[in-house]
Amino acid sequence: MELIINPPKEIWESLCERNIPDDVDIEKSVEDIISQIKERGDEALLEFAGKFDNYYGTSLLISEEEIEAGAAKVSMDVADAIRKAAANIAAFHKAQLPHPIECETTPGVKCIQKAIAVQRVGLYIPGGRAPLFSTVLMLAVPASIAGCKEIVLCTPQNGEHCIAPEILFAAKLCGIHKVFRIGGAQAIAAMAFGTESVPKVNKIFGPGNRFVTKAKQIVSRYTAIDMPAGPSEVMVLADDTSNPMFVAADMLSQAEHGPDSQAIAVCSSEKIAKEVAEHVERLAERLPRRDSIEGSLSHSRIITFPNRDRMIEFANAYAPEHLILSLKDPWEASEKITAAGSVFIGNYSPESAGDYASGTNHTLPTSGWARSFSGVNIDSFMHKITYQELTPEGLDLLSSVITTMAHAEGLDAHAMAVDVRIHNS
């Protein structure tokens, strides 16, 4: 893991680069998969399930009996933890529910805005290195609170293993309507275009590998997606009030997600930086996911800056998915953060709290998209409609404004639509 001392601004752009190779072969492969799903539907889904997941069954939909049987295998302590996490996620997202807005802009002119649930949403849950049942909660809980009428979930089933019982338990707990044993780009295509079994959805949510990410980018021309996303990432800002062991543990919690993940520590001194590096090396020896951790740390780094303002400036340039402020007066520092998916305040707010149970959502923008995108929240599952009602008096008051602007734009019929009402009422 590279240690970089007070880098000049000229090289910041290179230091903010993510480990996301531009793989033309992946794009071609994904486009072919999408084309096959559009043309052949379930037949193609079953072929890909055998080819990529070693699943050779004939049923894509997981039956209610299978869900019940799988959910029953979850241990009591894990089930209790899932319920408690779901309750916290629900509490935070219920608090986000928008209220209707009503405003009389001119006497007799009433404008209203209401939030309406996206009617049919599709959730993608990876099932590879780690079955992310926590992501089921992060997506299905707010979808349910928002009032989505149909929630479908796709997750791959390896032929040698059943779908993780925890995923099925979480799906049952959240009231997901249909669960399909489909993974990869083919699952994204199925939800985007629909097949004989899989309903076409209005919006697709969820993380995934490069194939899934590329598929979401391609189908976004036809259906909405939650956000652009790539490998997971964390940045920790650490000064002499931080605990270097905590910083190292936070870096490793991201590194174990996969070899493409990235962990960045931005330290106020070379002394702290070296202590963090030592703890990373020592703590990594305790962890089993060595291939993920070693791959991630090979393109992770520790950077030092001589003052706090420079540290924060670099954090905003990087725009991390997760940002941990292990600093003196962290709330004061947080006021200067303009680009981050989710911010963790102080030494006792590990990123893993947000991943599981604090209540905030862990589906967040990566790869610098935090400069312009929000993480998943209740608004992600809703869209807003505006309404207006004009009384005859209200239209009369606005008529000259409307007709003057319409004529100035050369849109005479727009003006006519007002004039016929004014002169024929």
FIRO-118180 format. One record per residue (C-alpha): residue number from 1; residue in three letters; y, x, z. Coordinates in Angstrom, 3 decimals, decimal comma. Example, Ala and Ser with C-alpha at 12.3 -4.5 7.8 and 13.67 -1.06 7.14 Angstrom:
<torvos>
(torvo 1 "Ala" (-4,500 12,300 7,800))
(torvo 2 "Ser" (-1,060 13,670 7,140))
</torvos>
This chain:
<torvos>
(torvo 1 "Met" (0,000 0,000 0,000))
(torvo 2 "Glu" (3,272 1,498 -1,178))
(torvo 3 "Leu" (6,131 2,307 1,232))
(torvo 4 "Ile" (9,588 2,188 -0,401))
(torvo 5 "Ile" (12,659 3,420 1,463))
(torvo 6 "Asn" (16,009 1,690 0,794))
(torvo 7 "Pro" (15,492 1,051 -2,920))
(torvo 8 "Pro" (18,644 0,782 -5,068))
(torvo 9 "Lys" (19,455 -2,576 -6,648))
(torvo 10 "Glu" (18,649 -1,215 -10,087))
(torvo 11 "Ile" (14,927 -1,386 -9,287))
(torvo 12 "Trp" (14,873 -4,642 -7,316))
(torvo 13 "Glu" (13,756 -6,630 -10,343))
(torvo 14 "Ser" (10,643 -4,487 -10,710))
(torvo 15 "Leu" (9,958 -4,761 -6,965))
(torvo 16 "Cys" (10,090 -8,557 -7,265))
(torvo 17 "Glu" (7,453 -8,689 -10,010))
(torvo 18 "Arg" (4,226 -10,534 -9,239))
(torvo 19 "Asn" (0,744 -9,480 -10,260))
(torvo 20 "Ile" (0,319 -12,119 -12,973))
(torvo 21 "Pro" (-0,915 -10,600 -16,226))
(torvo 22 "Asp" (-0,032 -12,489 -19,388))
(torvo 23 "Asp" (-3,527 -13,180 -20,666))
(torvo 24 "Val" (-3,516 -14,574 -24,197))
(torvo 25 "Asp" (-7,295 -15,047 -24,076))
(torvo 26 "Ile" (-6,972 -17,370 -21,078))
(torvo 27 "Glu" (-4,418 -19,521 -22,890))
(torvo 28 "Lys" (-6,659 -19,824 -25,949))
(torvo 29 "Ser" (-9,666 -20,659 -23,787))
(torvo 30 "Val" (-7,758 -23,315 -21,844))
(torvo 31 "Glu" (-6,371 -24,892 -25,008))
(torvo 32 "Asp" (-9,924 -25,168 -26,351))
(torvo 33 "Ile" (-11,145 -26,770 -23,124))
(torvo 34 "Ile" (-8,314 -29,302 -23,188))
(torvo 35 "Ser" (-9,024 -30,119 -26,820))
(torvo 36 "Gln" (-12,711 -30,684 -26,057))
(torvo 37 "Ile" (-11,932 -33,018 -23,148))
(torvo 38 "Lys" (-9,493 -35,031 -25,273))
(torvo 39 "Glu" (-12,047 -35,392 -28,059))
(torvo 40 "Arg" (-15,335 -35,808 -26,176))
(torvo 41 "Gly" (-14,451 -36,949 -22,662))
(torvo 42 "Asp" (-17,310 -37,082 -20,161))
(torvo 43 "Glu" (-19,738 -35,391 -22,537))
(torvo 44 "Ala" (-17,548 -32,289 -22,594))
(torvo 45 "Leu" (-16,952 -32,459 -18,823))
(torvo 46 "Leu" (-20,685 -32,347 -18,165))
(torvo 47 "Glu" (-21,142 -29,453 -20,580))
(torvo 48 "Phe" (-18,414 -27,442 -18,871))
(torvo 49 "Ala" (-19,834 -28,294 -15,435))
(torvo 50 "Gly" (-23,075 -26,636 -16,488))
(torvo 51 "Lys" (-21,405 -23,710 -18,213))
(torvo 52 "Phe" (-18,853 -22,817 -15,527))
(torvo 53 "Asp" (-20,231 -24,279 -12,283))
(torvo 54 "Asn" (-23,974 -24,302 -12,879))
(torvo 55 "Tyr" (-24,050 -28,057 -12,233))
(torvo 56 "Tyr" (-26,473 -29,916 -14,509))
(torvo 57 "Gly" (-26,410 -33,397 -13,012))
(torvo 58 "Thr" (-25,418 -36,517 -14,914))
(torvo 59 "Ser" (-22,923 -38,068 -12,502))
(torvo 60 "Leu" (-19,289 -36,918 -12,313))
(torvo 61 "Leu" (-18,226 -39,429 -9,663))
(torvo 62 "Ile" (-19,298 -38,685 -6,109))
(torvo 63 "Ser" (-20,686 -41,876 -4,611))
(torvo 64 "Glu" (-19,501 -43,349 -1,326))
(torvo 65 "Glu" (-22,956 -42,625 0,092))
(torvo 66 "Glu" (-22,620 -38,935 -0,810))
(torvo 67 "Ile" (-19,170 -38,800 0,750))
(torvo 68 "Glu" (-20,446 -40,418 3,952))
(torvo 69 "Ala" (-23,433 -38,080 4,118))
(torvo 70 "Gly" (-21,302 -34,998 3,494))
(torvo 71 "Ala" (-18,615 -36,010 5,970))
(torvo 72 "Ala" (-21,263 -36,559 8,643))
(torvo 73 "Lys" (-22,203 -32,870 8,450))
(torvo 74 "Val" (-18,806 -31,704 9,704))
(torvo 75 "Ser" (-18,953 -30,370 13,242))
(torvo 76 "Met" (-17,097 -32,285 15,928))
(torvo 77 "Asp" (-14,611 -29,487 16,620))
(torvo 78 "Val" (-13,699 -29,093 12,937))
(torvo 79 "Ala" (-13,436 -32,872 12,503))
(torvo 80 "Asp" (-11,138 -33,080 15,520))
(torvo 81 "Ala" (-8,989 -30,238 14,180))
(torvo 82 "Ile" (-8,688 -31,979 10,799))
(torvo 83 "Arg" (-7,637 -35,239 12,458))
(torvo 84 "Lys" (-4,973 -33,507 14,568))
(torvo 85 "Ala" (-3,627 -31,590 11,569))
(torvo 86 "Ala" (-3,533 -34,816 9,524))
(torvo 87 "Ala" (-1,579 -36,538 12,296))
(torvo 88 "Asn" (1,064 -33,790 12,322))
(torvo 89 "Ile" (1,330 -33,766 8,535))
(torvo 90 "Ala" (1,674 -37,551 8,562))
(torvo 91 "Ala" (4,383 -37,476 11,229))
(torvo 92 "Phe" (6,523 -34,986 9,314))
(torvo 93 "His" (6,109 -36,696 5,954))
(torvo 94 "Lys" (6,738 -40,204 7,328))
(torvo 95 "Ala" (10,052 -38,877 8,628))
(torvo 96 "Gln" (10,952 -37,930 5,028))
(torvo 97 "Leu" (10,625 -41,457 3,621))
(torvo 98 "Pro" (13,861 -42,220 1,752))
(torvo 99 "His" (15,959 -45,287 2,477))
(torvo 100 "Pro" (17,475 -47,477 -0,248))
(torvo 101 "Ile" (21,084 -46,684 -1,089))
(torvo 102 "Glu" (23,570 -49,475 -1,833))
(torvo 103 "Cys" (27,175 -48,866 -2,774))
(torvo 104 "Glu" (30,007 -51,036 -4,137))
(torvo 105 "Thr" (31,776 -48,562 -6,413))
(torvo 106 "Thr" (34,410 -51,076 -7,548))
(torvo 107 "Pro" (34,943 -54,599 -6,222))
(torvo 108 "Gly" (32,237 -56,681 -7,863))
(torvo 109 "Val" (30,226 -53,657 -9,021))
(torvo 110 "Lys" (27,111 -52,987 -6,915))
(torvo 111 "Cys" (24,888 -49,904 -7,445))
(torvo 112 "Ile" (21,511 -49,461 -5,753))
(torvo 113 "Gln" (18,901 -46,715 -5,684))
(torvo 114 "Lys" (15,310 -47,282 -4,535))
(torvo 115 "Ala" (12,356 -44,908 -4,295))
(torvo 116 "Ile" (9,125 -46,161 -5,869))
(torvo 117 "Ala" (5,704 -44,550 -5,424))
(torvo 118 "Val" (4,059 -42,803 -8,380))
(torvo 119 "Gln" (1,303 -45,309 -9,072))
(torvo 120 "Arg" (-1,636 -43,022 -9,904))
(torvo 121 "Val" (-1,904 -39,389 -8,783))
(torvo 122 "Gly" (-4,573 -36,725 -9,315))
(torvo 123 "Leu" (-5,303 -34,013 -6,767))
(torvo 124 "Tyr" (-7,036 -30,747 -7,640))
(torvo 125 "Ile" (-8,821 -28,902 -4,824))
(torvo 126 "Pro" (-10,315 -25,466 -5,570))
(torvo 127 "Gly" (-13,854 -24,895 -4,409))
(torvo 128 "Gly" (-14,380 -21,193 -5,069))
(torvo 129 "Arg" (-13,762 -18,377 -2,590))
(torvo 130 "Ala" (-12,672 -20,814 0,109))
(torvo 131 "Pro" (-13,027 -24,628 0,019))
(torvo 132 "Leu" (-9,426 -25,621 0,702))
(torvo 133 "Phe" (-9,965 -28,845 2,626))
(torvo 134 "Ser" (-6,544 -28,314 4,232))
(torvo 135 "Thr" (-5,017 -28,891 0,798))
(torvo 136 "Val" (-6,684 -32,318 0,705))
(torvo 137 "Leu" (-4,587 -33,217 3,756))
(torvo 138 "Met" (-1,410 -31,665 2,337))
(torvo 139 "Leu" (-1,643 -33,772 -0,824))
(torvo 140 "Ala" (-3,468 -36,960 0,118))
(torvo 141 "Val" (-1,589 -37,677 3,362))
(torvo 142 "Pro" (1,883 -37,833 1,743))
(torvo 143 "Ala" (0,457 -39,630 -1,317))
(torvo 144 "Ser" (-0,879 -42,335 0,974))
(torvo 145 "Ile" (2,358 -42,551 2,972))
(torvo 146 "Ala" (4,397 -42,800 -0,237))
(torvo 147 "Gly" (2,264 -45,776 -1,281))
(torvo 148 "Cys" (0,489 -44,389 -4,359))
(torvo 149 "Lys" (-1,843 -47,154 -5,568))
(torvo 150 "Glu" (-4,628 -44,837 -6,776))
(torvo 151 "Ile" (-5,443 -41,333 -5,553))
(torvo 152 "Val" (-8,190 -39,415 -7,333))
(torvo 153 "Leu" (-9,503 -35,980 -6,415))
(torvo 154 "Cys" (-11,302 -33,379 -8,502))
(torvo 155 "Thr" (-13,136 -30,404 -7,023))
(torvo 156 "Pro" (-15,907 -28,254 -8,543))
(torvo 157 "Gln" (-19,518 -28,504 -7,407))
(torvo 158 "Asn" (-21,642 -25,416 -7,816))
(torvo 159 "Gly" (-25,176 -26,262 -8,838))
(torvo 160 "Glu" (-26,576 -24,253 -5,949))
(torvo 161 "His" (-24,325 -25,773 -3,281))
(torvo 162 "Cys" (-22,991 -29,184 -2,428))
(torvo 163 "Ile" (-19,267 -29,767 -2,185))
(torvo 164 "Ala" (-18,012 -28,549 1,177))
(torvo 165 "Pro" (-18,521 -31,285 3,779))
(torvo 166 "Glu" (-15,013 -30,623 5,099))
(torvo 167 "Ile" (-13,507 -31,575 1,726))
(torvo 168 "Leu" (-15,466 -34,838 1,721))
(torvo 169 "Phe" (-14,524 -35,536 5,359))
(torvo 170 "Ala" (-10,832 -34,985 4,618))
(torvo 171 "Ala" (-11,045 -37,149 1,490))
(torvo 172 "Lys" (-12,625 -39,967 3,486))
(torvo 173 "Leu" (-10,096 -39,594 6,306))
(torvo 174 "Cys" (-7,169 -39,793 3,879))
(torvo 175 "Gly" (-8,502 -42,794 1,985))
(torvo 176 "Ile" (-8,854 -41,115 -1,390))
(torvo 177 "His" (-10,119 -43,686 -3,864))
(torvo 178 "Lys" (-12,334 -41,558 -6,140))
(torvo 179 "Val" (-13,756 -38,035 -5,864))
(torvo 180 "Phe" (-15,134 -36,230 -8,922))
(torvo 181 "Arg" (-17,273 -33,081 -9,026))
(torvo 182 "Ile" (-15,164 -31,421 -11,717))
(torvo 183 "Gly" (-13,423 -28,052 -11,572))
(torvo 184 "Gly" (-11,250 -25,717 -13,587))
(torvo 185 "Ala" (-9,045 -26,448 -16,580))
(torvo 186 "Gln" (-11,405 -29,253 -17,582))
(torvo 187 "Ala" (-10,538 -31,190 -14,415))
(torvo 188 "Ile" (-6,825 -30,891 -15,140))
(torvo 189 "Ala" (-7,370 -32,074 -18,712))
(torvo 190 "Ala" (-9,503 -35,010 -17,550))
(torvo 191 "Met" (-6,799 -36,223 -15,173))
(torvo 192 "Ala" (-4,052 -35,681 -17,743))
(torvo 193 "Phe" (-5,684 -37,580 -20,608))
(torvo 194 "Gly" (-8,422 -39,666 -18,968))
(torvo 195 "Thr" (-12,097 -39,912 -19,894))
(torvo 196 "Glu" (-14,749 -42,602 -19,638))
(torvo 197 "Ser" (-15,089 -41,838 -15,917))
(torvo 198 "Val" (-11,860 -40,154 -14,866))
(torvo 199 "Pro" (-8,681 -42,242 -14,877))
(torvo 200 "Lys" (-5,556 -40,909 -16,529))
(torvo 201 "Val" (-2,992 -40,154 -13,828))
(torvo 202 "Asn" (0,797 -40,101 -13,786))
(torvo 203 "Lys" (1,133 -36,807 -11,916))
(torvo 204 "Ile" (-1,184 -33,896 -11,054))
(torvo 205 "Phe" (-1,032 -31,865 -7,855))
(torvo 206 "Gly" (-2,854 -28,878 -6,438))
(torvo 207 "Pro" (-3,404 -25,129 -6,638))
(torvo 208 "Gly" (-5,973 -23,191 -8,629))
(torvo 209 "Asn" (-6,864 -20,010 -10,456))
(torvo 210 "Arg" (-5,199 -18,757 -13,641))
(torvo 211 "Phe" (-7,199 -21,213 -15,786))
(torvo 212 "Val" (-6,100 -24,161 -13,666))
(torvo 213 "Thr" (-2,501 -22,940 -13,571))
(torvo 214 "Lys" (-2,411 -22,489 -17,337))
(torvo 215 "Ala" (-3,962 -25,931 -17,862))
(torvo 216 "Lys" (-1,300 -27,541 -15,682))
(torvo 217 "Gln" (1,426 -25,789 -17,663))
(torvo 218 "Ile" (-0,028 -27,024 -20,960))
(torvo 219 "Val" (-0,628 -30,653 -19,919))
(torvo 220 "Ser" (2,854 -30,861 -18,380))
(torvo 221 "Arg" (3,990 -31,726 -21,902))
(torvo 222 "Tyr" (2,125 -35,026 -21,468))
(torvo 223 "Thr" (1,998 -35,778 -17,742))
(torvo 224 "Ala" (3,960 -34,630 -14,702))
(torvo 225 "Ile" (2,769 -31,798 -12,447))
(torvo 226 "Asp" (3,843 -30,859 -8,949))
(torvo 227 "Met" (5,361 -27,445 -9,766))
(torvo 228 "Pro" (4,719 -24,130 -11,500))
(torvo 229 "Ala" (2,423 -22,081 -9,307))
(torvo 230 "Gly" (0,615 -18,777 -9,194))
(torvo 231 "Pro" (-1,144 -16,597 -6,621))
(torvo 232 "Ser" (-0,123 -17,050 -2,993))
(torvo 233 "Glu" (2,492 -14,752 -1,436))
(torvo 234 "Val" (4,245 -13,965 1,833))
(torvo 235 "Met" (7,292 -11,934 2,802))
(torvo 236 "Val" (8,038 -10,889 6,380))
(torvo 237 "Leu" (11,470 -9,658 7,459))
(torvo 238 "Ala" (11,000 -7,455 10,526))
(torvo 239 "Asp" (13,492 -5,646 12,763))
(torvo 240 "Asp" (13,058 -3,858 16,084))
(torvo 241 "Thr" (12,526 -7,203 17,872))
(torvo 242 "Ser" (9,387 -7,893 15,818))
(torvo 243 "Asn" (5,814 -7,132 16,767))
(torvo 244 "Pro" (4,357 -4,861 14,038))
(torvo 245 "Met" (0,844 -6,137 14,780))
(torvo 246 "Phe" (1,971 -9,725 14,153))
(torvo 247 "Val" (3,626 -8,660 10,899))
(torvo 248 "Ala" (0,442 -6,925 9,755))
(torvo 249 "Ala" (-1,678 -9,967 10,604))
(torvo 250 "Asp" (0,636 -12,218 8,594))
(torvo 251 "Met" (0,365 -9,900 5,605))
(torvo 252 "Leu" (-3,418 -9,909 5,816))
(torvo 253 "Ser" (-3,527 -13,709 6,120))
(torvo 254 "Gln" (-2,101 -13,857 2,607))
(torvo 255 "Ala" (-4,080 -10,918 1,263))
(torvo 256 "Glu" (-7,385 -12,622 2,044))
(torvo 257 "His" (-6,533 -15,532 -0,276))
(torvo 258 "Gly" (-7,508 -13,415 -3,252))
(torvo 259 "Pro" (-6,922 -10,132 -5,060))
(torvo 260 "Asp" (-3,943 -11,608 -6,948))
(torvo 261 "Ser" (-2,092 -12,542 -3,749))
(torvo 262 "Gln" (0,871 -10,464 -2,639))
(torvo 263 "Ala" (2,236 -9,518 0,796))
(torvo 264 "Ile" (5,642 -7,908 1,259))
(torvo 265 "Ala" (7,117 -6,584 4,512))
(torvo 266 "Val" (10,836 -5,846 4,553))
(torvo 267 "Cys" (11,642 -3,700 7,580))
(torvo 268 "Ser" (14,852 -2,505 9,192))
(torvo 269 "Ser" (13,553 1,033 9,752))
(torvo 270 "Glu" (10,971 3,478 8,527))
(torvo 271 "Lys" (9,498 3,560 12,055))
(torvo 272 "Ile" (8,699 -0,169 12,001))
(torvo 273 "Ala" (7,397 0,101 8,443))
(torvo 274 "Lys" (4,919 2,824 9,350))
(torvo 275 "Glu" (3,743 0,890 12,419))
(torvo 276 "Val" (3,134 -2,180 10,268))
(torvo 277 "Ala" (1,175 -0,101 7,749))
(torvo 278 "Glu" (-1,002 1,369 10,515))
(torvo 279 "His" (-1,782 -2,089 11,905))
(torvo 280 "Val" (-2,606 -3,420 8,433))
(torvo 281 "Glu" (-5,158 -0,665 7,933))
(torvo 282 "Arg" (-6,675 -1,129 11,382))
(torvo 283 "Leu" (-6,815 -4,947 11,365))
(torvo 284 "Ala" (-8,192 -5,077 7,813))
(torvo 285 "Glu" (-11,346 -3,360 9,031))
(torvo 286 "Arg" (-12,174 -6,450 11,119))
(torvo 287 "Leu" (-12,072 -8,840 8,184))
(torvo 288 "Pro" (-14,953 -9,791 5,875))
(torvo 289 "Arg" (-13,110 -10,586 2,636))
(torvo 290 "Arg" (-12,699 -6,932 1,706))
(torvo 291 "Asp" (-12,525 -7,403 -2,070))
(torvo 292 "Ser" (-9,687 -9,910 -1,780))
(torvo 293 "Ile" (-7,782 -7,859 0,770))
(torvo 294 "Glu" (-8,105 -4,542 -1,024))
(torvo 295 "Gly" (-7,120 -6,091 -4,348))
(torvo 296 "Ser" (-4,085 -7,786 -2,825))
(torvo 297 "Leu" (-2,892 -4,764 -0,854))
(torvo 298 "Ser" (-3,075 -2,587 -3,963))
(torvo 299 "His" (-0,003 -4,393 -5,323))
(torvo 300 "Ser" (1,598 -5,326 -1,989))
(torvo 301 "Arg" (4,310 -3,159 -0,458))
(torvo 302 "Ile" (6,470 -2,352 2,537))
(torvo 303 "Ile" (10,180 -1,868 1,916))
(torvo 304 "Thr" (12,937 -0,703 4,249))
(torvo 305 "Phe" (16,648 -1,448 4,161))
(torvo 306 "Pro" (19,299 -0,037 6,503))
(torvo 307 "Asn" (20,851 -3,372 7,472))
(torvo 308 "Arg" (20,038 -7,042 7,950))
(torvo 309 "Asp" (22,272 -8,353 5,151))
(torvo 310 "Arg" (20,482 -6,153 2,615))
(torvo 311 "Met" (17,105 -7,411 3,865))
(torvo 312 "Ile" (18,166 -11,027 3,419))
(torvo 313 "Glu" (19,691 -10,328 0,015))
(torvo 314 "Phe" (16,395 -8,846 -1,169))
(torvo 315 "Ala" (14,453 -11,808 0,266))
(torvo 316 "Asn" (16,602 -14,195 -1,793))
(torvo 317 "Ala" (16,058 -12,042 -4,883))
(torvo 318 "Tyr" (12,276 -12,174 -4,386))
(torvo 319 "Ala" (12,231 -15,937 -3,521))
(torvo 320 "Pro" (8,944 -15,924 -1,587))
(torvo 321 "Glu" (6,532 -18,797 -1,227))
(torvo 322 "His" (6,328 -18,105 2,528))
(torvo 323 "Leu" (9,113 -16,281 4,372))
(torvo 324 "Ile" (8,679 -15,186 7,998))
(torvo 325 "Leu" (11,807 -14,168 9,907))
(torvo 326 "Ser" (10,641 -11,804 12,663))
(torvo 327 "Leu" (14,229 -10,958 13,485))
(torvo 328 "Lys" (16,762 -11,128 16,282))
(torvo 329 "Asp" (18,588 -14,477 16,042))
(torvo 330 "Pro" (16,259 -15,752 13,300))
(torvo 331 "Trp" (17,987 -19,141 12,979))
(torvo 332 "Glu" (21,241 -17,376 12,180))
(torvo 333 "Ala" (19,445 -15,370 9,499))
(torvo 334 "Ser" (17,846 -18,542 8,115))
(torvo 335 "Glu" (21,298 -19,950 7,296))
(torvo 336 "Lys" (21,651 -17,223 4,651))
(torvo 337 "Ile" (18,288 -17,919 2,979))
(torvo 338 "Thr" (18,784 -19,628 -0,380))
(torvo 339 "Ala" (15,377 -19,141 -2,029))
(torvo 340 "Ala" (12,075 -19,684 -0,199))
(torvo 341 "Gly" (9,274 -22,217 -0,271))
(torvo 342 "Ser" (8,913 -22,484 3,498))
(torvo 343 "Val" (10,556 -20,459 6,278))
(torvo 344 "Phe" (8,844 -19,489 9,537))
(torvo 345 "Ile" (11,226 -18,774 12,392))
(torvo 346 "Gly" (10,570 -16,064 14,979))
(torvo 347 "Asn" (7,645 -13,986 16,160))
(torvo 348 "Tyr" (5,430 -16,912 17,153))
(torvo 349 "Ser" (5,526 -18,875 13,906))
(torvo 350 "Pro" (2,662 -17,488 11,804))
(torvo 351 "Glu" (2,324 -18,578 8,204))
(torvo 352 "Ser" (-1,122 -19,967 9,022))
(torvo 353 "Ala" (0,527 -22,636 11,213))
(torvo 354 "Gly" (2,177 -24,066 8,115))
(torvo 355 "Asp" (-1,024 -23,669 6,133))
(torvo 356 "Tyr" (-2,897 -25,947 8,504))
(torvo 357 "Ala" (-1,322 -27,916 11,261))
(torvo 358 "Ser" (2,398 -27,652 12,071))
(torvo 359 "Gly" (3,144 -30,592 9,770))
(torvo 360 "Thr" (5,060 -28,989 6,900))
(torvo 361 "Asn" (3,413 -28,908 3,492))
(torvo 362 "His" (1,661 -25,762 2,292))
(torvo 363 "Thr" (1,819 -26,597 -1,420))
(torvo 364 "Leu" (4,785 -24,422 -2,293))
(torvo 365 "Pro" (6,471 -22,766 -5,299))
(torvo 366 "Thr" (5,357 -19,195 -6,028))
(torvo 367 "Ser" (6,294 -16,465 -8,506))
(torvo 368 "Gly" (10,022 -16,804 -7,816))
(torvo 369 "Trp" (10,112 -20,551 -8,577))
(torvo 370 "Ala" (11,437 -21,126 -5,041))
(torvo 371 "Arg" (14,880 -20,382 -6,501))
(torvo 372 "Ser" (14,836 -23,828 -8,110))
(torvo 373 "Phe" (11,750 -25,790 -6,968))
(torvo 374 "Ser" (10,926 -27,433 -3,637))
(torvo 375 "Gly" (7,509 -27,459 -2,054))
(torvo 376 "Val" (5,509 -30,683 -2,107))
(torvo 377 "Asn" (7,096 -33,370 0,073))
(torvo 378 "Ile" (7,226 -37,138 0,196))
(torvo 379 "Asp" (9,660 -37,206 -2,751))
(torvo 380 "Ser" (7,006 -35,466 -4,881))
(torvo 381 "Phe" (4,972 -38,695 -4,811))
(torvo 382 "Met" (7,905 -40,974 -5,568))
(torvo 383 "His" (10,443 -41,523 -8,309))
(torvo 384 "Lys" (13,802 -43,216 -7,963))
(torvo 385 "Ile" (15,103 -46,191 -9,884))
(torvo 386 "Thr" (18,746 -47,229 -9,995))
(torvo 387 "Tyr" (19,990 -50,799 -10,265))
(torvo 388 "Gln" (23,430 -52,233 -10,921))
(torvo 389 "Glu" (24,863 -55,731 -10,772))
(torvo 390 "Leu" (28,335 -56,633 -12,010))
(torvo 391 "Thr" (30,053 -59,914 -11,285))
(torvo 392 "Pro" (32,439 -61,335 -13,930))
(torvo 393 "Glu" (35,303 -60,027 -11,848))
(torvo 394 "Gly" (33,691 -56,598 -11,510))
(torvo 395 "Leu" (33,151 -56,324 -15,269))
(torvo 396 "Asp" (36,752 -57,372 -15,884))
(torvo 397 "Leu" (37,997 -54,578 -13,594))
(torvo 398 "Leu" (35,888 -51,959 -15,406))
(torvo 399 "Ser" (36,217 -53,306 -18,939))
(torvo 400 "Ser" (39,116 -51,160 -20,067))
(torvo 401 "Val" (37,463 -48,014 -18,688))
(torvo 402 "Ile" (34,196 -48,767 -20,504))
(torvo 403 "Thr" (35,709 -49,798 -23,819))
(torvo 404 "Thr" (38,170 -46,901 -23,902))
(torvo 405 "Met" (35,381 -44,372 -23,350))
(torvo 406 "Ala" (33,066 -46,120 -25,828))
(torvo 407 "His" (35,657 -46,095 -28,624))
(torvo 408 "Ala" (36,468 -42,441 -27,864))
(torvo 409 "Glu" (32,793 -41,585 -28,410))
(torvo 410 "Gly" (32,646 -43,652 -31,593))
(torvo 411 "Leu" (30,174 -46,132 -30,098))
(torvo 412 "Asp" (31,815 -49,409 -30,979))
(torvo 413 "Ala" (28,831 -51,603 -30,123))
(torvo 414 "His" (29,008 -50,326 -26,562))
(torvo 415 "Ala" (32,568 -51,628 -26,377))
(torvo 416 "Met" (31,543 -54,863 -28,076))
(torvo 417 "Ala" (28,909 -55,541 -25,377))
(torvo 418 "Val" (31,760 -55,651 -22,877))
(torvo 419 "Asp" (34,294 -57,473 -25,026))
(torvo 420 "Val" (31,975 -60,404 -25,893))
(torvo 421 "Arg" (31,454 -61,022 -22,198))
(torvo 422 "Ile" (35,118 -60,775 -21,289))
(torvo 423 "His" (36,239 -63,124 -24,061))
(torvo 424 "Asn" (33,329 -65,586 -23,963))
(torvo 425 "Ser" (32,889 -66,407 -20,319))
</torvos>
